[in-house]
Amino acid sequence: MYGVAFLMVLLPYLLWRGTWFGKPLTDGEIEKALQDGSRPRKIQHALVQIAERISRGETSSVRRWYPEVERLSTTSPPEVRAMATWLMGQDNQFESFHQRLADLVQDPDLLVRRNAALALVRFGDSRGKLEIVAMLRAHKLKAPKDGLLSFRLKDGEAVNPGTLIAQIQTASEGNVDIRSPLAGFFSNPQAGDKRPVASSEIVGLISPAESQVWEALRALFLVRQTEELADVEPYARDLPQMSERIRQQALQTVGAIRGRGSR
């Protein structure tokens, strides 16, 4: 088992920043929100409140809602599922959450997968390692359809989840949007606009935001497998879009990985 660390997964925050979920809810309000599938923000508010109680050591008062949390991780909109997945990582003593997270690391939704991968580390489980490593790499944006590609962003612009990056003018469906699935910085690997593209062709890259890199480096500090060095070491250098804390964390992670390799 890896050392105990509180990996506060920030991906739901990146997805919904600007929304405040700090208002305390009564038990009745939490119960009602969890069962109201028509109001995702209310559900998220309730999930955050449950997580806060867990962080205060009040797990006995919230475990009655754990079956609902597991249900929400499978049957809700992606933004709710991502937050339910995040919550399950907060109680690493509940084995049912552990087993559910092991399934979610294969989820089709990117944010759900990454939250599950980070949460698994808190259980001493490295099955999400490949997804964590991917958080240090640029995410490839692929064209969903054949058509004429038009960009809405310039190279190097910051993006958040849902940011409109480009549109594809198709013959049968009109304009199809390409939106960022995560926070980071957009780059266009091929110069030019208004060009034809084929379905599944790579049309852009999203380099990771600092918070994403931070969480991945902390998780890999615990996983400590030597094959991750090639992805971690670049962050140990001065990078224009990363702060000094990222460089320091990368140095610590490199040291931990090399230390394990030498043993």
C-alpha positions in Angstrom: 0.0 0.0 0.0 1.2 3.5 -0.7 1.5 6.2 1.9 -1.6 8.0 3.0 -2.1 11.3 1.1 -5.1 13.5 0.6 -5.3 13.9 -3.2 -7.9 16.6 -3.6 -9.0 16.0 -7.2 -9.7 19.4 -8.8 -11.2 18.4 -12.1 -14.8 19.0 -11.0 -13.7 22.4 -9.7 -12.2 23.2 -13.1 -15.4 22.1 -14.8 -17.7 24.1 -12.6 -15.6 26.9 -11.2 -17.5 30.1 -10.5 -20.2 28.0 -8.8 -20.2 28.2 -5.0 -21.2 25.0 -3.2 -20.2 26.2 0.3 -23.7 26.8 1.7 -24.4 24.2 4.3 -27.3 21.8 3.6 -29.4 20.0 6.1 -29.7 16.2 5.9 -33.1 16.6 4.4 -31.9 18.9 1.7 -29.0 16.5 0.8 -31.5 13.6 0.6 -33.8 15.5 -1.7 -31.0 16.8 -3.9 -29.5 13.4 -4.4 -32.8 12.0 -5.7 -33.7 14.9 -7.9 -32.2 13.9 -11.2 -33.5 17.0 -13.0 -31.2 19.5 -11.2 -27.5 18.5 -11.7 -26.2 21.6 -9.8 -28.3 20.7 -6.7 -26.8 17.2 -6.8 -23.3 18.6 -7.1 -23.9 20.9 -4.1 -25.0 17.9 -2.1 -22.0 15.8 -3.1 -19.6 18.6 -2.1 -21.4 18.9 1.3 -20.9 15.1 1.8 -17.3 15.4 0.9 -16.8 18.2 3.4 -18.3 16.1 6.1 -15.9 13.2 5.2 -12.9 15.6 5.4 -14.1 16.5 8.9 -14.1 12.9 10.0 -17.9 12.6 10.0 -18.1 9.5 7.8 -20.6 7.8 10.0 -23.1 10.5 9.3 -22.9 10.3 5.5 -22.4 6.6 4.7 -26.1 6.1 4.4 -25.9 8.1 1.2 -23.1 6.1 -0.3 -25.4 3.8 -2.4 -26.8 7.0 -4.0 -23.3 8.3 -4.7 -22.4 5.0 -6.4 -25.6 5.2 -8.4 -24.9 8.7 -9.5 -21.5 7.7 -10.7 -23.1 5.5 -13.4 -26.5 7.0 -14.3 -26.1 10.8 -14.2 -24.8 13.5 -16.7 -21.0 13.5 -17.0 -20.5 16.5 -14.8 -22.4 14.8 -11.9 -20.7 11.5 -12.5 -17.3 13.2 -12.4 -18.1 14.8 -9.1 -19.5 11.5 -7.6 -16.2 9.8 -8.7 -14.3 12.6 -7.0 -16.3 12.1 -3.8 -15.6 8.4 -3.7 -11.9 9.1 -3.4 -12.4 11.0 -0.2 -13.3 7.9 1.9 -10.5 5.5 1.2 -11.7 3.1 4.0 -14.9 2.2 2.1 -14.1 -0.9 -0.1 -17.2 -0.6 -2.2 -16.0 2.7 -3.5 -12.7 1.1 -4.3 -14.3 -1.5 -6.5 -16.5 1.1 -8.2 -13.5 3.3 -9.0 -11.7 0.4 -10.5 -14.5 0.2 -13.1 -14.7 4.0 -13.6 -11.1 4.2 -14.6 -12.3 2.7 -17.9 -15.2 5.1 -18.3 -15.8 6.8 -21.7 -15.8 10.2 -20.2 -12.4 11.8 -19.8 -13.0 13.7 -16.5 -14.6 10.6 -14.9 -11.6 8.5 -15.9 -9.1 10.9 -14.5 -11.0 11.5 -11.2 -11.2 7.7 -10.8 -7.5 7.2 -11.5 -6.5 9.8 -8.9 -9.0 8.5 -6.4 -7.6 5.0 -6.8 -4.2 6.1 -5.6 -5.7 6.9 -2.2 -6.7 3.3 -1.9 -3.1 2.2 -2.7 -4.2 1.1 -6.2 -2.2 2.0 -9.3 -4.6 0.7 -11.9 -5.3 4.2 -13.1 -1.6 4.9 -13.7 -1.8 5.2 -17.4 -4.6 7.8 -17.1 -2.5 9.7 -14.6 0.5 9.8 -16.9 -1.8 11.0 -19.7 -2.6 14.0 -17.5 1.0 15.2 -18.0 0.7 15.0 -21.8 -1.1 17.1 -24.4 -4.7 15.8 -25.1 -5.4 15.2 -28.7 -8.6 16.7 -30.1 -10.1 14.7 -32.9 -12.6 15.7 -35.6 -16.0 14.1 -34.8 -17.2 14.3 -38.4 -15.9 14.8 -42.0 -16.2 18.4 -43.2 -14.7 21.9 -43.4 -12.8 22.9 -40.2 -13.0 26.5 -38.9 -11.1 27.5 -35.7 -12.6 29.8 -33.1 -9.4 30.1 -31.0 -5.9 31.3 -31.7 -2.8 29.1 -31.0 -1.8 29.3 -27.3 -5.2 30.5 -25.9 -6.3 29.2 -22.5 -9.4 26.9 -22.5 -11.7 25.5 -19.9 -14.0 22.5 -20.1 -16.7 23.3 -22.7 -14.7 26.1 -24.4 -15.6 26.2 -28.1 -12.4 25.5 -30.1 -13.6 24.9 -33.6 -16.6 24.0 -35.8 -16.9 21.5 -38.6 -19.3 22.4 -41.4 -20.7 19.1 -42.5 -22.8 18.2 -45.6 -25.7 16.7 -43.7 -25.7 18.0 -40.1 -24.7 21.6 -40.4 -22.1 22.9 -38.0 -20.7 20.5 -35.4 -18.9 21.9 -32.4 -15.5 20.8 -31.1 -15.2 21.8 -27.5 -12.4 21.3 -25.0 -13.0 18.5 -22.5 -10.6 20.0 -19.9 -8.7 23.0 -18.8 -5.4 23.9 -20.5 -3.9 25.6 -23.5 -4.9 25.1 -27.1 -2.4 24.6 -29.9 -3.0 23.9 -33.5 -0.4 21.4 -34.9 -1.3 22.2 -38.5 -1.4 25.8 -39.7 -4.4 26.9 -41.7 -8.1 27.4 -41.3 -11.1 26.6 -43.4 -9.6 23.3 -44.4 -11.3 19.9 -45.0 -10.8 17.2 -42.3 -11.8 13.6 -42.0 -13.5 12.1 -39.0 -11.1 11.1 -36.2 -8.3 13.3 -37.7 -6.3 15.1 -35.0 -7.2 18.8 -35.3 -5.7 20.3 -32.1 -3.9 19.7 -28.8 -4.7 20.8 -25.3 -1.6 21.0 -23.1 -2.5 20.5 -19.4 -3.4 23.2 -17.0 -1.2 23.6 -13.9 -3.7 22.1 -11.5 -3.9 18.9 -13.6 -0.2 18.6 -13.6 0.0 19.2 -9.9 -2.4 16.3 -9.1 -0.7 13.9 -11.5 2.7 14.6 -10.1 1.5 14.1 -6.5 -0.1 10.8 -7.5 3.0 9.6 -9.3 5.0 10.4 -6.3 3.1 7.6 -4.5 3.0 5.2 -7.4 6.8 5.6 -8.0 7.3 3.5 -11.1 10.4 4.1 -13.2 8.7 4.1 -16.5 7.0 7.4 -15.6 10.3 9.3 -15.5 10.2 10.4 -19.1 6.9 12.2 -18.5 7.7 13.7 -15.1 11.3 15.0 -15.8 10.3 17.8 -18.3 8.3 19.4 -15.4 11.4 19.5 -13.3 12.7 22.2 -15.6 11.5 25.8 -15.8 8.5 25.9 -18.1 6.8 29.2 -19.1 3.2 28.1 -18.3 4.1 26.4 -15.0 4.9 27.8 -11.6 7.9 27.1 -9.3 5.7 24.8 -7.1 5.2 22.5 -10.2 9.0 22.3 -10.7 9.6 21.5 -7.0 6.9 18.8 -7.0 8.4 17.3 -10.2 11.8 17.2 -8.6 10.4 15.4 -5.5 8.5 13.0 -7.7 11.6 12.3 -9.8 13.6 11.7 -6.6 10.9 9.3 -5.3 10.8 7.3 -8.5 14.6 7.0 -8.8 14.8 6.0 -5.1 12.4 3.2 -5.7 14.3 2.1 -8.9 17.6 2.0 -7.0 16.0 -0.3 -4.3 
